[in-house]
Every structure is written in C-alpha cells, then in structure tokens.
Amino acid sequence: MKTALAHPALSAPDIRHDWTVEEIQTLLDKPLLDLVFEAQSVHRRHQDDTVQLASLLSVKTGGCPEDCGYCPQSAHHAKKTGVARENLMDVDTVLSKALIAKEAGASRFCMGAAWREVRDGEEFDKVVAMVEGVGKLGMESCVTLGMLKEHQAKRLAEAGLTAYNHNLDTSPEFYDQIISTRSYDDRLETLKHVRDAGISVCCGGIIGMGESGRDRASMLQVLATMNPHPESVPVNALVAVKGTPMEGRGSVDPLDLVRMCAVARITMPNARVRLSAGRAELSREAQALCFMAGANSIFYGEKLLTTCNNDAADDRAMIEALGLKVAQLCEGEAANARSSAACRAG
C-alpha cells in the first residue's frame, strides 16, 4: 500500500459524479470476492494504509422532536426507550473528554446534539466554543446538530469546524417510511449550507431498516453524485434499540456491510469510509473484510451516542494485527485546516 494519502486527482478516470442507480445496483450484486478485489484496487490507488480513529460524544442527549424510527433519542419513543432528556454539556467537560480521546489515539472528535435544528443563542454559542477548543487540542472536529442555516454554517466554519455530519439515512424513495418530521430536501439543503461554508461533509446512511437492495443503491447514488463527494461516508448497520419502532428488526448480514463499504469505496475513492454503528456485532474477521473492501475509519471508544461500541484496546490490537496504522493529525495540520476553513468561509 501507499505510505502517504494519495492527493485527490480531479482528472482521475475513476472519480465520477454521474453514477446511475443501475450501475451501483450492478456493483452491489457482483460476486463478493470480485467486488472486494475491485474496491481494494481503487483503495490502493487513492488511499494509504491508515485507519482514522474518530471519537464520538453525545453532548446533548434525548428529547429530540424528530420521529426517526431507529433513534432512541427521539422524544416520540422516550417512554419506551427510557432515554431521558439531558441538557447540553458544559464546554470544559466536553473538552476534557476530547483530551482523553486524543490521548487514547483519536485524531477526530465528533460531538452530537439531539436537536432537530440549530437555534441561535446560548447553546449554539457553547457548541462554537467546543469546536474552537477541540481545534486548539490539535484534533479534527465534527458536529451533528440537525438542520443548519447558512449563517450558522459560516459561523462554525469560522470557528474551525472540520466536518459536519448529516446522514441521508436511506434512499429518497424509502425515506418516508423512516421519518415524517423532516424531508429529504431538508437534509440536502443543510448539506449545501455546509459545503458552501467550506466545511467538509460527513454523510452516509443506515442499512437494515427494511429497505430493499435498490434503496441501498439509490442512497449510494445520491452520495456518489454529489460534487465533490463527501469527505467522510459513515456506513451504519441498524442497532435495533428496544423501545424504538425498529426494535424487532433482525441483525444485518455482515457481508451486506462489506458490500456497502466496497461500493462506497469504488464510487467515492477519496472519501474516508467509516465503519460505524453496528460494528460491535461484527467478528474481527468480518471487520477485516470491511477494511479490505475499503473502510478506513472507525468510531473509537466505548459508546456511540447512546449505544455500546467496541473495546478500544481490542480495536488497537485488531488494527495492528492487520498491519494497518492509526492515522495521525499533527498540530500543524490541524492549524492549517482551521485556517483554510476560515478563509473559505470568509
């Protein structure tokens, strides 16, 4: 493998933004080993042998007015899930946890607030301060706060935000089976504000919610036709939390996750493909196959917002056993990223 991250080549023949659903469906349906071989070939042309460790913290938990069928933080499901509404954490508390994550090897710190949308005021001011503080620690920062207005995206960019996470969840066709309180166009509008502000986009979806194979292809097609592609693409398997409308859903076949990682890598060669929720259910061998298929980032730490995650020591041991390396971000790179984002926003 390459020893340094390949520079995105805009003229590279495998960087495309005109993928069709049919083409992506054909990829998803390929014999598995042929698909993984193709994905690994693309991966070696565009990526290195590192795995980015991203730590995730819920800075404001529960009480969300959205009705996402998979989410235990929805106020609509709170009586059954037992997830109580909590206030936004103090800035110092969040930054102390970010420092712990950095010392454990994480180079990106992600902060999630269970909001439908960002509202100007004291709480947003605190989130901006969190972003600034994470940057001063020499880490990439990412937030997921719900819908975002143009001026709010610009303010986050000025604070040095590296990435904004706003997942599509599923295909446009299946979306209304998952959520009724926010439209697909709402999601796309927030992503536009993020991109226009010069913040990198973290956007993926979830499988295992009852969608068809074509729905999976359609979701990937929306992502793969964005120009530029999302810099980070989280691939999630449903965690069927008790008390949510999806608590009875069966486990996702690990090979389906491998296929999603592979097709994400083929269609979006320069993205960090992040193996995300549902990874705790995978064997080490299944995770290794996902890495072979092009995944090169994981959420790292004991918790994913409100659900359990893999043991950190086990993750480090697995990465070492596979001959991979933990991606590092030096202080200078973090400073350059903050400066670049501020310039783009201004």
ChimeraX attribute file (.defattr): number of C-alpha atoms within 10 A of each C-alpha:
attribute: neighborCount
match mode: 1-to-1
recipient: residues
	/A:1	12
	/A:2	13
	/A:3	9
	/A:4	11
	/A:5	14
	/A:6	14
	/A:7	10
	/A:8	13
	/A:9	11
	/A:10	10
	/A:11	8
	/A:12	11
	/A:13	7
	/A:14	15
	/A:15	19
	/A:16	19
	/A:17	17
	/A:18	14
	/A:19	16
	/A:20	16
	/A:21	19
	/A:22	13
	/A:23	13
	/A:24	22
	/A:25	19
	/A:26	12
	/A:27	21
	/A:28	22
	/A:29	12
	/A:30	12
	/A:31	10
	/A:32	17
	/A:33	11
	/A:34	11
	/A:35	20
	/A:36	25
	/A:37	15
	/A:38	18
	/A:39	24
	/A:40	21
	/A:41	16
	/A:42	21
	/A:43	28
	/A:44	16
	/A:45	17
	/A:46	24
	/A:47	24
	/A:48	18
	/A:49	19
	/A:50	20
	/A:51	20
	/A:52	23
	/A:53	27
	/A:54	24
	/A:55	27
	/A:56	24
	/A:57	21
	/A:58	21
	/A:59	23
	/A:60	21
	/A:61	23
	/A:62	23
	/A:63	21
	/A:64	23
	/A:65	16
	/A:66	21
	/A:67	21
	/A:68	25
	/A:69	19
	/A:70	23
	/A:71	25
	/A:72	31
	/A:73	28
	/A:74	26
	/A:75	22
	/A:76	18
	/A:77	25
	/A:78	19
	/A:79	12
	/A:80	13
	/A:81	18
	/A:82	14
	/A:83	18
	/A:84	15
	/A:85	16
	/A:86	13
	/A:87	14
	/A:88	17
	/A:89	17
	/A:90	14
	/A:91	16
	/A:92	12
	/A:93	11
	/A:94	21
	/A:95	20
	/A:96	13
	/A:97	16
	/A:98	27
	/A:99	18
	/A:100	13
	/A:101	22
	/A:102	20
	/A:103	10
	/A:104	16
	/A:105	19
	/A:106	26
	/A:107	24
	/A:108	28
	/A:109	27
	/A:110	24
	/A:111	24
	/A:112	20
	/A:113	24
	/A:114	25
	/A:115	20
	/A:116	18
	/A:117	17
	/A:118	17
	/A:119	15
	/A:120	11
	/A:121	8
	/A:122	9
	/A:123	15
	/A:124	16
	/A:125	13
	/A:126	15
	/A:127	24
	/A:128	21
	/A:129	17
	/A:130	26
	/A:131	28
	/A:132	19
	/A:133	22
	/A:134	26
	/A:135	23
	/A:136	16
	/A:137	17
	/A:138	20
	/A:139	28
	/A:140	26
	/A:141	27
	/A:142	26
	/A:143	26
	/A:144	21
	/A:145	22
	/A:146	22
	/A:147	20
	/A:148	23
	/A:149	17
	/A:150	16
	/A:151	14
	/A:152	19
	/A:153	25
	/A:154	24
	/A:155	17
	/A:156	28
	/A:157	29
	/A:158	24
	/A:159	22
	/A:160	31
	/A:161	28
	/A:162	27
	/A:163	27
	/A:164	28
	/A:165	24
	/A:166	22
	/A:167	21
	/A:168	21
	/A:169	24
	/A:170	26
	/A:171	22
	/A:172	15
	/A:173	13
	/A:174	19
	/A:175	19
	/A:176	15
	/A:177	13
	/A:178	19
	/A:179	16
	/A:180	13
	/A:181	11
	/A:182	16
	/A:183	13
	/A:184	17
	/A:185	11
	/A:186	13
	/A:187	17
	/A:188	16
	/A:189	16
	/A:190	20
	/A:191	28
	/A:192	16
	/A:193	19
	/A:194	27
	/A:195	21
	/A:196	15
	/A:197	24
	/A:198	23
	/A:199	29
	/A:200	23
	/A:201	24
	/A:202	26
	/A:203	23
	/A:204	25
	/A:205	21
	/A:206	24
	/A:207	23
	/A:208	21
	/A:209	22
	/A:210	14
	/A:211	17
	/A:212	13
	/A:213	13
	/A:214	17
	/A:215	20
	/A:216	23
	/A:217	23
	/A:218	22
	/A:219	23
	/A:220	27
	/A:221	23
	/A:222	21
	/A:223	23
	/A:224	27
	/A:225	17
	/A:226	14
	/A:227	11
	/A:228	17
	/A:229	23
	/A:230	25
	/A:231	17
	/A:232	22
	/A:233	28
	/A:234	26
	/A:235	26
	/A:236	22
	/A:237	23
	/A:238	22
	/A:239	26
	/A:240	21
	/A:241	17
	/A:242	15
	/A:243	18
	/A:244	22
	/A:245	18
	/A:246	20
	/A:247	16
	/A:248	11
	/A:249	14
	/A:250	13
	/A:251	14
	/A:252	18
	/A:253	12
	/A:254	18
	/A:255	15
	/A:256	17
	/A:257	26
	/A:258	27
	/A:259	25
	/A:260	25
	/A:261	28
	/A:262	31
	/A:263	26
	/A:264	29
	/A:265	29
	/A:266	27
	/A:267	25
	/A:268	29
	/A:269	26
	/A:270	24
	/A:271	26
	/A:272	23
	/A:273	32
	/A:274	28
	/A:275	25
	/A:276	23
	/A:277	22
	/A:278	24
	/A:279	23
	/A:280	15
	/A:281	16
	/A:282	17
	/A:283	11
	/A:284	15
	/A:285	10
	/A:286	16
	/A:287	21
	/A:288	17
	/A:289	20
	/A:290	26
	/A:291	27
	/A:292	20
	/A:293	31
	/A:294	33
	/A:295	31
	/A:296	27
	/A:297	23
	/A:298	24
	/A:299	26
	/A:300	26
	/A:301	21
	/A:302	14
	/A:303	17
	/A:304	19
	/A:305	21
	/A:306	15
	/A:307	13
	/A:308	15
	/A:309	19
	/A:310	19
	/A:311	13
	/A:312	16
	/A:313	11
	/A:314	11
	/A:315	17
	/A:316	17
	/A:317	10
	/A:318	16
	/A:319	17
	/A:320	12
	/A:321	11
	/A:322	12
	/A:323	9
	/A:324	17
	/A:325	15
	/A:326	18
	/A:327	17
	/A:328	16
	/A:329	15
	/A:330	10
	/A:331	15
	/A:332	10
	/A:333	14
	/A:334	22
	/A:335	18
	/A:336	12
	/A:337	19
	/A:338	24
	/A:339	16
	/A:340	18
	/A:341	24
	/A:342	21
	/A:343	14
	/A:344	14
	/A:345	21
	/A:346	12
